Amino acid sequence: MSARRRTQLDETREAPVPERSDGEVLLEGGTANRGRVVRVGDTVRRPRRPTSAATHALLHHLADVGFSGAPRFLGIDEQGREVLSYVHGVAVTPPYPEWALSDEALVSVAHLLRDYHCAVAGFDPRPHAWSASPPPPFAGGLVSHNDPNLDNVVFRDGRAVALIDFDLASPGSRVWDVACAVRLWAPLRPARYVDDSRRGRALARLLLFADSYGLGARDRARLVQAVLQNHDWCYDVIGTAASGGHAAFSAYLQSGAGERAQHTRQWYLDNTALLTELVTRSRATPTRTGSGHRPR
């Protein structure tokens, strides 16, 4: 087993779900730590990982630079769990509310991700041991969140205000986080796998996210390749955990996600040229809803 796969397996290994004490409220959402993240008053208690110290250093940095869009690390409790501040608001979990699928929500996620990247730019990751980094050439830069999934973004009044769950954070790049976010929020997948109001709007939302983030020309040119590699990387994490006995990830793949991932990967390959052409357009070009340019 490669070092990267060993790291992924360590980070996603499923531990027994502990009994909850009085005053603990289970927090829904997420798969890796399902059943093991609880709220106690205005704090969140989460299991520690081999790379928790790196995450704590990152959260300390974000607090020091005044970034309000992440929880604060408060310490370790008597059960050995990390204690974080509770971020008030709503995380987007199924069934997805319609407001969370709007263009306005999408734009606010892009702005939040850009603000996080500005806040983390001065952080030195070298003294710390991190989760597996993205593949070259998308690794080695600023510490990217690596998992800006819908349930890892907290909203207030319809606007994204905070990122949570930094378990997969590691030295990566801006474009890697943008690729992950737009892949999931647009979403970028065959239309038959989108059963909400976003169906048929993937191209428009891809452009809207890139424009709202302010993605530069160099990163636009490699965004589609980053999307493909991010797709592979994420499902490698999931597959590694499932093969290691993680019940929740195994159930996720068996529910049809594995087949969907294969078809989505082929969709990326079939439409690489079209997606690249669209995303590298000048920002001044009006954003359309895909009319005249639809992926196969």
C-alpha positions as CSV (number, residue, x, y, z in Angstrom):
1,M,0.0,0.0,0.0
2,S,1.4,3.4,-0.9
3,A,2.1,6.0,1.7
4,R,-0.6,8.2,0.3
5,R,-3.2,5.4,0.6
6,R,-2.0,4.6,4.1
7,T,-2.5,8.2,5.1
8,Q,-6.0,8.3,3.6
9,L,-6.9,5.0,5.4
10,D,-5.7,6.4,8.7
11,E,-7.7,9.6,8.2
12,T,-10.9,7.8,7.3
13,R,-10.7,4.7,9.5
14,E,-14.1,4.2,11.2
15,A,-14.0,4.1,14.9
16,P,-16.9,2.8,17.1
17,V,-19.7,5.4,17.6
18,P,-19.4,6.4,21.3
19,E,-22.4,6.7,23.6
20,R,-23.6,10.3,23.9
21,S,-23.6,12.0,27.3
22,D,-26.4,14.2,28.5
23,G,-26.4,17.5,26.8
24,E,-24.8,16.2,23.6
25,V,-26.7,16.8,20.3
26,L,-25.7,14.7,17.3
27,L,-24.8,16.9,14.3
28,E,-26.1,15.5,11.0
29,G,-24.2,15.6,7.7
30,G,-20.9,14.2,6.5
31,T,-19.9,10.5,6.1
32,A,-16.4,10.0,7.5
33,N,-17.3,10.9,11.0
34,R,-21.0,10.0,10.9
35,G,-22.5,9.6,14.4
36,R,-19.4,10.9,16.2
37,V,-19.7,14.7,15.9
38,V,-21.8,16.3,18.6
39,R,-22.8,19.8,19.8
40,V,-22.4,20.7,23.5
41,G,-23.7,24.2,24.1
42,D,-21.8,26.5,21.8
43,T,-19.1,23.9,21.2
44,V,-18.6,21.0,18.8
45,R,-16.8,17.8,19.9
46,R,-15.1,15.7,17.2
47,P,-12.8,12.7,17.2
48,R,-9.1,13.5,16.9
49,R,-7.0,12.2,13.9
50,P,-3.3,11.6,13.3
51,T,-3.2,15.0,11.6
52,S,-5.3,17.0,14.0
53,A,-2.4,19.0,15.3
54,A,-2.0,20.5,11.8
55,T,-5.6,21.3,11.5
56,H,-5.5,23.0,15.0
57,A,-2.5,25.1,13.8
58,L,-4.4,26.1,10.7
59,L,-7.5,27.2,12.7
60,H,-5.3,29.2,15.1
61,H,-3.8,31.0,12.1
62,L,-7.2,31.8,10.7
63,A,-8.3,33.2,14.0
64,D,-5.1,35.2,14.3
65,V,-5.7,36.9,10.9
66,G,-9.3,37.7,11.8
67,F,-11.0,35.2,9.4
68,S,-14.5,34.6,10.7
69,G,-15.4,31.9,8.2
70,A,-14.1,28.9,10.2
71,P,-14.6,27.4,13.7
72,R,-12.1,28.2,16.5
73,F,-10.0,25.5,18.1
74,L,-10.7,25.6,21.8
75,G,-8.8,22.5,23.2
76,I,-9.3,18.9,24.0
77,D,-12.0,17.6,26.3
78,E,-11.9,14.9,29.0
79,Q,-12.8,12.2,26.4
80,G,-9.9,13.2,24.2
81,R,-12.1,14.8,21.6
82,E,-11.1,18.1,19.9
83,V,-13.3,21.0,21.0
84,L,-14.3,23.6,18.4
85,S,-16.6,26.6,18.5
86,Y,-20.0,26.0,17.1
87,V,-20.7,28.0,14.0
88,H,-24.3,29.2,14.1
89,G,-26.2,28.8,10.9
90,V,-27.4,26.0,8.6
91,A,-25.2,23.5,6.8
92,V,-26.7,22.2,3.5
93,T,-27.8,18.6,3.9
94,P,-30.3,16.4,2.0
95,P,-33.0,17.0,1.1
96,Y,-31.4,20.2,-0.2
97,P,-33.5,23.3,0.3
98,E,-34.2,25.3,-2.8
99,W,-32.5,28.4,-1.6
100,A,-29.2,26.5,-1.3
101,L,-29.3,25.6,-5.0
102,S,-29.7,29.2,-6.1
103,D,-27.2,31.2,-8.0
104,E,-27.0,33.7,-5.1
105,A,-25.9,30.9,-2.8
106,L,-23.4,29.7,-5.3
107,V,-21.9,33.2,-5.6
108,S,-21.6,33.4,-1.9
109,V,-19.7,30.1,-1.7
110,A,-17.2,31.4,-4.3
111,H,-16.7,34.5,-2.3
112,L,-16.2,32.6,1.0
113,L,-13.7,30.3,-0.7
114,R,-11.8,33.3,-2.1
115,D,-11.7,34.9,1.3
116,Y,-10.4,31.7,2.9
117,H,-7.6,31.5,0.4
118,C,-6.7,35.1,1.1
119,A,-6.6,34.4,4.9
120,V,-4.6,31.2,4.6
121,A,-2.0,32.6,2.1
122,G,0.4,33.6,4.9
123,F,0.3,30.3,6.7
124,D,3.4,28.1,6.7
125,P,2.3,24.4,6.5
126,R,5.9,23.0,6.6
127,P,6.2,22.2,10.4
128,H,3.1,20.0,10.4
129,A,2.0,16.6,9.2
130,W,-1.0,16.8,6.9
131,S,-3.6,14.6,5.3
132,A,-2.7,13.4,1.8
133,S,-2.1,16.3,-0.6
134,P,-3.7,16.7,-4.0
135,P,-1.7,15.3,-7.0
136,P,0.8,17.4,-8.8
137,P,0.6,20.0,-10.3
138,F,-2.1,21.0,-7.8
139,A,-0.2,20.5,-4.6
140,G,2.4,22.3,-2.6
141,G,0.9,25.7,-2.4
142,L,-1.4,27.2,0.2
143,V,-3.3,24.9,2.4
144,S,-6.6,24.1,0.6
145,H,-9.7,23.0,2.4
146,N,-10.0,20.0,-0.1
147,D,-13.7,19.2,0.8
148,P,-15.9,22.3,0.3
149,N,-18.9,20.0,-0.1
150,L,-22.4,21.2,0.4
151,D,-22.6,20.0,4.0
152,N,-19.3,21.6,4.9
153,V,-20.5,25.2,4.2
154,V,-22.6,27.0,6.8
155,F,-25.1,29.6,5.7
156,R,-26.9,32.4,7.4
157,D,-29.8,34.3,5.7
158,G,-29.0,32.4,2.5
159,R,-25.3,33.4,2.3
160,A,-22.3,31.2,2.9
161,V,-20.5,32.4,6.0
162,A,-18.2,29.6,7.1
163,L,-16.3,26.5,6.1
164,I,-16.3,23.6,8.5
165,D,-14.6,20.1,8.6
166,F,-11.0,20.8,7.8
167,D,-10.1,17.1,8.2
168,L,-8.8,16.8,4.6
169,A,-7.0,20.1,4.5
170,S,-3.4,19.9,3.2
171,P,-0.9,21.9,1.0
172,G,-2.8,22.3,-2.3
173,S,-3.8,25.2,-4.4
174,R,-6.6,27.7,-5.1
175,V,-7.6,26.0,-8.3
176,W,-7.9,22.7,-6.6
177,D,-10.4,24.0,-4.1
178,V,-12.3,25.8,-6.9
179,A,-12.4,22.6,-8.8
180,C,-13.8,20.6,-5.9
181,A,-16.4,23.3,-5.1
182,V,-17.7,23.8,-8.6
183,R,-17.7,20.1,-9.3
184,L,-20.2,19.6,-6.4
185,W,-22.1,22.9,-6.3
186,A,-22.7,23.4,-10.0
187,P,-22.8,20.3,-10.1
188,L,-20.6,19.1,-12.9
189,R,-22.1,15.7,-13.9
190,P,-24.4,14.2,-16.5
191,A,-27.9,15.8,-16.3
192,R,-29.5,12.5,-15.5
193,Y,-27.8,12.6,-12.1
194,V,-29.2,16.0,-11.2
195,D,-32.8,15.9,-10.0
196,D,-33.2,19.5,-8.8
197,S,-33.4,23.0,-10.2
198,R,-29.7,22.9,-11.1
199,R,-30.4,20.4,-13.9
200,G,-29.4,21.8,-17.3
201,R,-27.5,24.7,-15.7
202,A,-24.1,23.1,-15.1
203,L,-22.3,25.3,-17.7
204,A,-23.8,28.5,-16.5
205,R,-23.0,27.8,-12.9
206,L,-19.5,26.7,-13.8
207,L,-18.8,30.1,-15.4
208,L,-20.7,32.0,-12.6
209,F,-18.5,30.3,-9.9
210,A,-15.2,31.0,-11.7
211,D,-16.2,34.6,-12.4
212,S,-17.5,35.2,-8.8
213,Y,-14.3,33.7,-7.3
214,G,-12.2,35.9,-9.7
215,L,-10.2,32.9,-11.1
216,G,-7.2,34.1,-13.1
217,A,-6.4,33.1,-16.7
218,R,-3.7,30.5,-15.7
219,D,-6.0,28.7,-13.3
220,R,-8.9,28.8,-15.7
221,A,-6.8,27.0,-18.3
222,R,-6.2,24.1,-15.9
223,L,-9.5,24.1,-14.1
224,V,-11.2,21.3,-16.1
225,Q,-8.1,19.1,-15.6
226,A,-8.3,19.9,-11.9
227,V,-12.0,18.9,-11.8
228,L,-11.2,15.5,-13.4
229,Q,-8.3,14.8,-11.0
230,N,-10.3,16.1,-8.0
231,H,-13.0,13.6,-8.9
232,D,-10.5,10.8,-9.0
233,W,-8.8,11.9,-5.8
234,C,-12.0,12.1,-3.8
235,Y,-13.3,8.7,-5.0
236,D,-9.9,7.3,-4.2
237,V,-10.3,8.5,-0.6
238,I,-13.8,7.0,-0.4
239,G,-12.7,3.7,-2.0
240,T,-9.7,3.4,0.3
241,A,-11.9,4.0,3.3
242,A,-14.5,1.5,2.1
243,S,-11.9,-1.2,1.4
244,G,-10.6,-0.6,4.9
245,G,-14.0,-1.4,6.4
246,H,-15.7,2.0,6.7
247,A,-19.3,1.1,6.7
248,A,-20.7,4.5,5.8
249,F,-18.5,4.9,2.8
250,S,-19.2,1.3,1.7
251,A,-22.9,1.9,1.8
252,Y,-22.4,5.2,-0.1
253,L,-20.7,3.3,-3.0
254,Q,-23.2,0.5,-3.0
255,S,-26.1,3.0,-3.1
256,G,-25.2,3.8,-6.8
257,A,-22.5,6.4,-6.2
258,G,-19.8,4.1,-7.6
259,E,-21.6,3.7,-10.9
260,R,-22.4,7.4,-11.0
261,A,-18.8,8.3,-10.4
262,Q,-17.7,6.1,-13.4
263,H,-20.2,7.7,-15.7
264,T,-19.4,11.2,-14.5
265,R,-15.7,10.6,-15.1
266,Q,-16.4,9.6,-18.7
267,W,-18.6,12.8,-19.0
268,Y,-15.6,14.9,-18.1
269,L,-13.4,13.1,-20.6
270,D,-16.0,13.5,-23.4
271,N,-16.5,17.2,-22.7
272,T,-13.0,18.4,-21.7
273,A,-12.6,20.6,-24.8
274,L,-16.1,22.2,-24.5
275,L,-15.7,22.8,-20.7
276,T,-12.2,24.3,-21.2
277,E,-13.4,26.6,-24.0
278,L,-16.2,27.9,-21.9
279,V,-14.3,28.5,-18.7
280,T,-11.4,30.3,-20.5
281,R,-13.7,32.8,-22.0
282,S,-13.2,36.4,-21.0
283,R,-15.1,37.4,-18.0
284,A,-16.7,40.1,-20.0
285,T,-18.5,37.5,-22.1
286,P,-22.1,37.3,-20.9
287,T,-22.9,34.1,-18.9
288,R,-25.6,32.0,-20.6
289,T,-27.5,29.0,-19.4
290,G,-25.8,26.6,-21.8
291,S,-27.9,27.5,-24.9
292,G,-26.0,26.5,-28.0
293,H,-23.3,24.8,-26.0
294,R,-24.5,21.7,-24.3
295,P,-22.3,18.8,-23.1
296,R,-23.0,15.4,-24.6
